[in-house]
Amino acid sequence: MEKTKVKKATSHKSDSDSVPAPEKSENLTAEEKEKLAKEEKRLRNKVASLIKKQKKQQALGIVKGRDQAKPWGQEAQAKVCDI
């Protein structure tokens, strides 16, 4: 592995900016699936370590960048509240 130095003068980029979120596609090869799984594992470990270090803002930034959930509509919210 190569280590690179990050200059403080550059603009702040989080891991969520450098790594695109996985697309929902069934046409992925085994190599691409393995690469995505490896990247997900790396990000999970990174988020876990940030939380242990009590750097929750950075962890939330990574999670929000990778989150693919869509906002709920009023109809779905009403159904949940009717329970």
N, CA, C and O atoms as a printed pandas DataFrame, in Angstrom:
     atom_number atom_name residue_name chain_id  residue_number  x_coord  y_coord  z_coord
0              1         N          MET        A               1    0.833   -1.179    0.000
1              2        CA          MET        A               1    0.000    0.000    0.000
2              3         C          MET        A               1    0.881    1.246    0.000
3              4         O          MET        A               1    1.935    1.288    0.634
4              5         N          GLU        A               2    0.437    2.211   -0.696
5              6        CA          GLU        A               2    1.151    3.471   -0.713
6              7         C          GLU        A               2    0.470    4.439    0.238
7              8         O          GLU        A               2   -0.757    4.522    0.289
8              9         N          LYS        A               3    1.267    5.154    0.975
9             10        CA          LYS        A               3    0.719    6.174    1.854
10            11         C          LYS        A               3    0.900    7.519    1.179
11            12         O          LYS        A               3    1.957    7.814    0.623
12            13         N          THR        A               4   -0.125    8.314    1.233
13            14        CA          THR        A               4   -0.045    9.642    0.656
14            15         C          THR        A               4   -0.257   10.666    1.751
15            16         O          THR        A               4   -1.010   10.429    2.696
16            17         N          LYS        A               5    0.399   11.793    1.626
17            18        CA          LYS        A               5    0.242   12.855    2.596
18            19         C          LYS        A               5   -0.847   13.803    2.123
19            20         O          LYS        A               5   -0.920   14.145    0.943
20            21         N          VAL        A               6   -1.674   14.215    3.038
21            22        CA          VAL        A               6   -2.745   15.147    2.731
22            23         C          VAL        A               6   -2.298   16.535    3.167
23            24         O          VAL        A               6   -1.936   16.743    4.325
24            25         N          LYS        A               7   -2.325   17.461    2.257
25            26        CA          LYS        A               7   -1.942   18.824    2.583
26            27         C          LYS        A               7   -3.115   19.517    3.252
27            28         O          LYS        A               7   -4.264   19.343    2.845
28            29         N          LYS        A               8   -2.828   20.293    4.267
29            30        CA          LYS        A               8   -3.888   20.990    4.987
30            31         C          LYS        A               8   -4.419   22.180    4.207
31            32         O          LYS        A               8   -5.507   22.674    4.502
32            33         N          ALA        A               9   -3.671   22.647    3.220
33            34        CA          ALA        A               9   -4.083   23.808    2.439
34            35         C          ALA        A               9   -5.189   23.450    1.439
35            36         O          ALA        A               9   -5.913   24.333    0.978
36            37         N          THR        A              10   -5.322   22.174    1.103
37            38        CA          THR        A              10   -6.344   21.775    0.144
38            39         C          THR        A              10   -7.709   21.782    0.802
39            40         O          THR        A              10   -7.821   21.759    2.028
40            41         N          SER        A              11   -8.724   21.815   -0.005
41            42        CA          SER        A              11  -10.085   21.813    0.533
42            43         C          SER        A              11  -10.379   20.454    1.146
43            44         O          SER        A              11   -9.823   19.440    0.723
44            45         N          HIS        A              12  -11.246   20.437    2.135
45            46        CA          HIS        A              12  -11.583   19.220    2.861
46            47         C          HIS        A              12  -12.490   18.335    2.015
47            48         O          HIS        A              12  -13.558   18.760    1.576
48            49         N          LYS        A              13  -12.051   17.100    1.793
49            50        CA          LYS        A              13  -12.875   16.126    1.079
50            51         C          LYS        A              13  -13.022   14.909    1.967
51            52         O          LYS        A              13  -12.038   14.399    2.504
52            53         N          SER        A              14  -14.237   14.450    2.120
53            54        CA          SER        A              14  -14.468   13.268    2.934
54            55         C          SER        A              14  -14.413   12.023    2.056
55            56         O          SER        A              14  -14.345   12.122    0.831
56            57         N          ASP        A              15  -14.443   10.851    2.689
57            58        CA          ASP        A              15  -14.413    9.600    1.937
58            59         C          ASP        A              15  -15.659    9.431    1.089
59            60         O          ASP        A              15  -15.621    8.768    0.052
60            61         N          SER        A              16  -16.753   10.019    1.516
61            62        CA          SER        A              16  -17.978    9.877    0.744
62            63         C          SER        A              16  -17.881   10.599   -0.592
63            64         O          SER        A              16  -18.557   10.215   -1.546
64            65         N          ASP        A              17  -17.048   11.648   -0.679
65            66        CA          ASP        A              17  -16.872   12.355   -1.938
66            67         C          ASP        A              17  -15.992   11.569   -2.897
67            68         O          ASP        A              17  -16.224   11.578   -4.106
68            69         N          SER        A              18  -14.993   10.896   -2.367
69            70        CA          SER        A              18  -14.042   10.219   -3.231
70            71         C          SER        A              18  -14.562    8.875   -3.718
71            72         O          SER        A              18  -14.122    8.392   -4.761
72            73         N          VAL        A              19  -15.477    8.266   -2.999
73            74        CA          VAL        A              19  -15.987    6.958   -3.370
74            75         C          VAL        A              19  -17.456    7.092   -3.749
75            76         O          VAL        A              19  -18.276    7.446   -2.902
76            77         N          PRO        A              20  -17.803    6.817   -4.997
77            78        CA          PRO        A              20  -19.206    6.928   -5.376
78            79         C          PRO        A              20  -20.042    5.837   -4.726
79            80         O          PRO        A              20  -19.550    4.739   -4.465
80            81         N          ALA        A              21  -21.286    6.141   -4.470
81            82        CA          ALA        A              21  -22.194    5.167   -3.882
82            83         C          ALA        A              21  -22.465    4.063   -4.894
83            84         O          ALA        A              21  -22.547    4.334   -6.092
84            85         N          PRO        A              22  -22.604    2.822   -4.433
85            86        CA          PRO        A              22  -22.854    1.727   -5.367
86            87         C          PRO        A              22  -24.217    1.875   -6.037
87            88         O          PRO        A              22  -25.204    2.249   -5.403
88            89         N          GLU        A              23  -24.245    1.577   -7.308
89            90        CA          GLU        A              23  -25.489    1.669   -8.050
90            91         C          GLU        A              23  -26.209    0.333   -7.964
91            92         O          GLU        A              23  -25.575   -0.716   -7.851
92            93         N          LYS        A              24  -27.509    0.375   -8.017
93            94        CA          LYS        A              24  -28.279   -0.850   -7.977
94            95         C          LYS        A              24  -28.361   -1.396   -9.386
95            96         O          LYS        A              24  -29.233   -1.015  -10.168
96            97         N          SER        A              25  -27.445   -2.288   -9.697
97            98        CA          SER        A              25  -27.393   -2.869  -11.022
98            99         C          SER        A              25  -27.089   -4.359  -10.886
99           100         O          SER        A              25  -26.193   -4.750  -10.138
100          101         N          GLU        A              26  -27.821   -5.168  -11.596
101          102        CA          GLU        A              26  -27.606   -6.601  -11.560
102          103         C          GLU        A              26  -26.563   -7.027  -12.577
103          104         O          GLU        A              26  -26.218   -8.207  -12.640
104          105         N          ASN        A              27  -26.055   -6.103  -13.369
105          106        CA          ASN        A              27  -25.115   -6.426  -14.427
106          107         C          ASN        A              27  -23.664   -6.290  -13.979
107          108         O          ASN        A              27  -22.788   -6.049  -14.810
108          109         N          LEU        A              28  -23.397   -6.438  -12.704
109          110        CA          LEU        A              28  -22.046   -6.325  -12.187
110          111         C          LEU        A              28  -21.322   -7.663  -12.314
111          112         O          LEU        A              28  -21.914   -8.721  -12.100
112          113         N          THR        A              29  -20.058   -7.607  -12.657
113          114        CA          THR        A              29  -19.263   -8.824  -12.722
114          115         C          THR        A              29  -18.846   -9.216  -11.318
115          116         O          THR        A              29  -19.005   -8.443  -10.373
116          117         N          ALA        A              30  -18.314  -10.418  -11.189
117          118        CA          ALA        A              30  -17.885  -10.906   -9.885
118          119         C          ALA        A              30  -16.769  -10.029   -9.333
119          120         O          ALA        A              30  -16.705   -9.785   -8.128
120          121         N          GLU        A              31  -15.893   -9.556  -10.210
121          122        CA          GLU        A              31  -14.790   -8.713   -9.780
122          123         C          GLU        A              31  -15.303   -7.378   -9.242
123          124         O          GLU        A              31  -14.807   -6.880   -8.232
124          125         N          GLU        A              32  -16.293   -6.803   -9.915
125          126        CA          GLU        A              32  -16.869   -5.529   -9.472
126          127         C          GLU        A              32  -17.605   -5.701   -8.152
127          128         O          GLU        A              32  -17.526   -4.839   -7.276
128          129         N          LYS        A              33  -18.325   -6.822   -8.007
129          130        CA          LYS        A              33  -19.036   -7.085   -6.755
130          131         C          LYS        A              33  -18.059   -7.237   -5.605
131          132         O          LYS        A              33  -18.305   -6.744   -4.504
132          133         N          GLU        A              34  -16.944   -7.923   -5.858
133          134        CA          GLU        A              34  -15.933   -8.109   -4.825
134          135         C          GLU        A              34  -15.302   -6.769   -4.444
135          136         O          GLU        A              34  -15.032   -6.510   -3.272
136          137         N          LYS        A              35  -15.073   -5.931   -5.443
137          138        CA          LYS        A              35  -14.487   -4.611   -5.190
138          139         C          LYS        A              35  -15.433   -3.754   -4.350
139          140         O          LYS        A              35  -14.997   -3.070   -3.425
140          141         N          LEU        A              36  -16.736   -3.790   -4.673
141          142        CA          LEU        A              36  -17.723   -3.032   -3.904
142          143         C          LEU        A              36  -17.822   -3.556   -2.476
143          144         O          LEU        A              36  -17.921   -2.770   -1.533
144          145         N          ALA        A              37  -17.797   -4.881   -2.309
145          146        CA          ALA        A              37  -17.885   -5.461   -0.974
146          147         C          ALA        A              37  -16.671   -5.061   -0.133
147          148         O          ALA        A              37  -16.796   -4.765    1.055
148          149         N          LYS        A              38  -15.498   -5.057   -0.765
149          150        CA          LYS        A              38  -14.281   -4.672   -0.062
150          151         C          LYS        A              38  -14.337   -3.207    0.355
151          152         O          LYS        A              38  -13.932   -2.859    1.464
152          153         N          GLU        A              39  -14.835   -2.356   -0.524
153          154        CA          GLU        A              39  -14.957   -0.932   -0.233
154          155         C          GLU        A              39  -15.960   -0.689    0.887
155          156         O          GLU        A              39  -15.723    0.144    1.762
156          157         N          GLU        A              40  -17.083   -1.412    0.867
157          158        CA          GLU        A              40  -18.085   -1.291    1.929
158          159         C          GLU        A              40  -17.485   -1.693    3.280
159          160         O          GLU        A              40  -17.722   -1.028    4.289
160          161         N          LYS        A              41  -16.714   -2.771    3.298
161          162        CA          LYS        A              41  -16.098   -3.227    4.541
162          163         C          LYS        A              41  -15.117   -2.179    5.064
163          164         O          LYS        A              41  -15.062   -1.918    6.266
164          165         N          ARG        A              42  -14.336   -1.576    4.150
165          166        CA          ARG        A              42  -13.383   -0.553    4.544
166          167         C          ARG        A              42  -14.104    0.652    5.151
167          168         O          ARG        A              42  -13.670    1.197    6.167
168          169         N          LEU        A              43  -15.212    1.064    4.517
169          170        CA          LEU        A              43  -15.964    2.213    5.029
170          171         C          LEU        A              43  -16.626    1.906    6.370
171          172         O          LEU        A              43  -16.684    2.771    7.245
172          173         N          ARG        A              44  -17.129    0.676    6.537
173          174        CA          ARG        A              44  -17.722    0.299    7.824
174          175         C          ARG        A              44  -16.694    0.381    8.937
175          176         O          ARG        A              44  -16.978    0.891   10.021
176          177         N          ASN        A              45  -15.483   -0.131    8.662
177          178        CA          ASN        A              45  -14.417   -0.065    9.665
178          179         C          ASN        A              45  -14.047    1.376    9.965
179          180         O          ASN        A              45  -13.796    1.730   11.117
180          181         N          LYS        A              46  -14.013    2.213    8.928
181          182        CA          LYS        A              46  -13.669    3.627    9.108
182          183         C          LYS        A              46  -14.716    4.322    9.980
183          184         O          LYS        A              46  -14.371    5.074   10.892
184          185         N          VAL        A              47  -15.997    4.068    9.696
185          186        CA          VAL        A              47  -17.077    4.678   10.479
186          187         C          VAL        A              47  -17.032    4.177   11.917
187          188         O          VAL        A              47  -17.213    4.956   12.852
188          189         N          ALA        A              48  -16.790    2.880   12.098
189          190        CA          ALA        A              48  -16.715    2.328   13.455
190          191         C          ALA        A              48  -15.578    2.959   14.250
191          192         O          ALA        A              48  -15.734    3.269   15.431
192          193         N          SER        A              49  -14.439    3.145   13.598
193          194        CA          SER        A              49  -13.316    3.752   14.314
194          195         C          SER        A              49  -13.584    5.224   14.623
195          196         O          SER        A              49  -13.184    5.712   15.680
196          197         N          LEU        A              50  -14.254    5.935   13.720
197          198        CA          LEU        A              50  -14.590    7.332   13.979
198          199         C          LEU        A              50  -15.555    7.453   15.156
199          200         O          LEU        A              50  -15.439    8.367   15.972
200          201         N          ILE        A              51  -16.500    6.534   15.236
201          202        CA          ILE        A              51  -17.458    6.565   16.343
202          203         C          ILE        A              51  -16.749    6.261   17.660
203          204         O          ILE        A              51  -17.039    6.885   18.680
204          205         N          LYS        A              52  -15.823    5.308   17.641
205          206        CA          LYS        A              52  -15.064    5.002   18.855
206          207         C          LYS        A              52  -14.243    6.198   19.310
207          208         O          LYS        A              52  -14.061    6.414   20.508
208          209         N          LYS        A              53  -13.747    6.975   18.352
209          210        CA          LYS        A              53  -12.955    8.162   18.676
210          211         C          LYS        A              53  -13.839    9.364   18.990
211          212         O          LYS        A              53  -13.338   10.466   19.216
212          213         N          GLN        A              54  -15.135    9.155   19.002
213          214        CA          GLN        A              54  -16.126   10.185   19.272
214          215         C          GLN        A              54  -16.098   11.302   18.232
215          216         O          GLN        A              54  -16.265   12.475   18.569
216          217         N          LYS        A              55  -15.890   10.941   16.988
217          218        CA          LYS        A              55  -15.928   11.892   15.883
218          219         C          LYS        A              55  -17.176   11.587   15.060
219          220         O          LYS        A              55  -17.105   11.160   13.908
220          221         N          LYS        A              56  -18.300   11.818   15.685
221          222        CA          LYS        A              56  -19.575   11.426   15.099
222          223         C          LYS        A              56  -19.960   12.276   13.894
223          224         O          LYS        A              56  -20.639   11.782   12.993
224          225         N          GLN        A              57  -19.550   13.528   13.853
225          226        CA          GLN        A              57  -19.885   14.388   12.718
226          227         C          GLN        A              57  -19.251   13.856   11.437
227          228         O          GLN        A              57  -19.895   13.829   10.389
228          229         N          GLN        A              58  -17.998   13.437   11.518
229          230        CA          GLN        A              58  -17.323   12.886   10.349
230          231         C          GLN        A              58  -17.972   11.575    9.926
231          232         O          GLN        A              58  -18.146   11.320    8.734
232          233         N          ALA        A              59  -18.331   10.738   10.908
233          234        CA          ALA        A              59  -18.966    9.459   10.610
234          235         C          ALA        A              59  -20.320    9.685    9.932
235          236         O          ALA        A              59  -20.654    8.998    8.967
236          237         N          LEU        A              60  -21.095   10.643   10.434
237          238        CA          LEU        A              60  -22.389   10.944    9.825
238          239         C          LEU        A              60  -22.228   11.473    8.406
239          240         O          LEU        A              60  -23.063   11.198    7.545
240          241         N          GLY        A              61  -21.170   12.225    8.157
241          242        CA          GLY        A              61  -20.920   12.725    6.813
242          243         C          GLY        A              61  -20.686   11.597    5.829
243          244         O          GLY        A              61  -21.175   11.646    4.700
244          245         N          ILE        A              62  -19.946   10.583    6.242
245          246        CA          ILE        A              62  -19.702    9.427    5.379
246          247         C          ILE        A              62  -20.989    8.658    5.149
247          248         O          ILE        A              62  -21.297    8.268    4.023
248          249         N          VAL        A              63  -21.737    8.440    6.220
249          250        CA          VAL        A              63  -22.972    7.662    6.118
250          251         C          VAL        A              63  -23.994    8.378    5.235
251          252         O          VAL        A              63  -24.635    7.744    4.397
252          253         N          LYS        A              64  -24.152    9.683    5.413
253          254        CA          LYS        A              64  -25.115   10.435    4.602
254          255         C          LYS        A              64  -24.723   10.443    3.132
255          256         O          LYS        A              64  -25.589   10.414    2.257
256          257         N          GLY        A              65  -23.446   10.482    2.861
257          258        CA          GLY        A              65  -22.978   10.461    1.476
258          259         C          GLY        A              65  -23.250    9.142    0.791
259          260         O          GLY        A              65  -23.413    9.100   -0.428
260          261         N          ARG        A              66  -23.303    8.063    1.554
261          262        CA          ARG        A              66  -23.517    6.729    0.999
262          263         C          ARG        A              66  -24.973    6.285    1.070
263          264         O          ARG        A              66  -25.335    5.278    0.461
264          265         N          ASP        A              67  -25.796    6.997    1.785
265          266        CA          ASP        A              67  -27.186    6.610    1.996
266          267         C          ASP        A              67  -27.977    6.744    0.705
267          268         O          ASP        A              67  -27.941    7.786    0.051
268          269         N          GLN        A              68  -28.695    5.679    0.338
269          270        CA          GLN        A              68  -29.494    5.693   -0.878
270          271         C          GLN        A              68  -30.990    5.691   -0.585
271          272         O          GLN        A              68  -31.802    5.500   -1.490
272          273         N          ALA        A              69  -31.352    5.901    0.663
273          274        CA          ALA        A              69  -32.764    5.913    1.034
274          275         C          ALA        A              69  -33.445    7.155    0.470
275          276         O          ALA        A              69  -32.873    8.244    0.432
276          277         N          LYS        A              70  -34.665    6.958    0.042
277          278        CA          LYS        A              70  -35.447    8.070   -0.480
278          279         C          LYS        A              70  -36.377    8.575    0.615
279          280         O          LYS        A              70  -36.795    7.793    1.469
280          281         N          PRO        A              71  -36.711    9.861    0.612
281          282        CA          PRO        A              71  -37.623   10.378    1.635
282          283         C          PRO        A              71  -39.012    9.754    1.499
283          284         O          PRO        A              71  -39.467    9.439    0.400
284          285         N          TRP        A              72  -39.655    9.588    2.617
285          286        CA          TRP        A              72  -40.981    9.013    2.623
286          287         C          TRP        A              72  -41.994   10.058    2.193
287          288         O          TRP        A              72  -41.869   11.236    2.529
288          289         N          GLY        A              73  -42.995    9.620    1.449
289          290        CA          GLY        A              73  -44.080   10.505    1.072
290          291         C          GLY        A              73  -45.093   10.620    2.190
291          292         O          GLY        A              73  -45.014    9.898    3.184
292          293         N          GLN        A              74  -46.045   11.527    2.034
293          294        CA          GLN        A              74  -47.054   11.734    3.072
294          295         C          GLN        A              74  -47.920   10.494    3.267
295          296         O          GLN        A              74  -48.339   10.196    4.386
296          297         N          GLU        A              75  -48.186    9.782    2.194
297          298        CA          GLU        A              75  -49.019    8.588    2.279
298          299         C          GLU        A              75  -48.348    7.521    3.134
299          300         O          GLU        A              75  -48.997    6.918    3.989
300          301         N          ALA        A              76  -47.070    7.282    2.919
301          302        CA          ALA        A              76  -46.334    6.272    3.684
302          303         C          ALA        A              76  -46.217    6.698    5.149
303          304         O          ALA        A              76  -46.323    5.858    6.043
304          305         N          GLN        A              77  -46.003    7.968    5.400
305          306        CA          GLN        A              77  -45.913    8.453    6.774
306          307         C          GLN        A              77  -47.245    8.280    7.491
307          308         O          GLN        A              77  -47.267    7.924    8.669
308          309         N          ALA        A              78  -48.349    8.523    6.807
309          310        CA          ALA        A              78  -49.671    8.368    7.405
310          311         C          ALA        A              78  -49.933    6.905    7.753
311          312         O          ALA        A              78  -50.524    6.607    8.791
312          313         N          LYS        A              79  -49.493    5.993    6.885
313          314        CA          LYS        A              79  -49.684    4.560    7.160
314          315         C          LYS        A              79  -48.918    4.122    8.388
315          316         O          LYS        A              79  -49.418    3.310    9.166
316          317         N          VAL        A              80  -47.727    4.634    8.579
317          318        CA          VAL        A              80  -46.917    4.285    9.731
318          319         C          VAL        A              80  -47.558    4.819   11.004
319          320         O          VAL        A              80  -47.548    4.139   12.030
320          321         N          CYS        A              81  -48.102    5.997   10.956
321          322        CA          CYS        A              81  -48.720    6.616   12.130
322          323         C          CYS        A              81  -50.048    5.986   12.503
323          324         O          CYS        A              81  -50.514    6.156   13.630
324          325         N          ASP        A              82  -50.672    5.256   11.577
325          326        CA          ASP        A              82  -51.967    4.648   11.849
326          327         C          ASP        A              82  -51.853    3.368   12.663
327          328         O          ASP        A              82  -52.871    2.836   13.105
328          329         N          ILE        A              83  -50.682    2.874   12.868
329          330        CA          ILE        A              83  -50.526    1.594   13.572
330          331         C          ILE        A              83  -50.943    1.724   14.946
331          332         O          ILE        A              83  -50.887    0.754   15.703
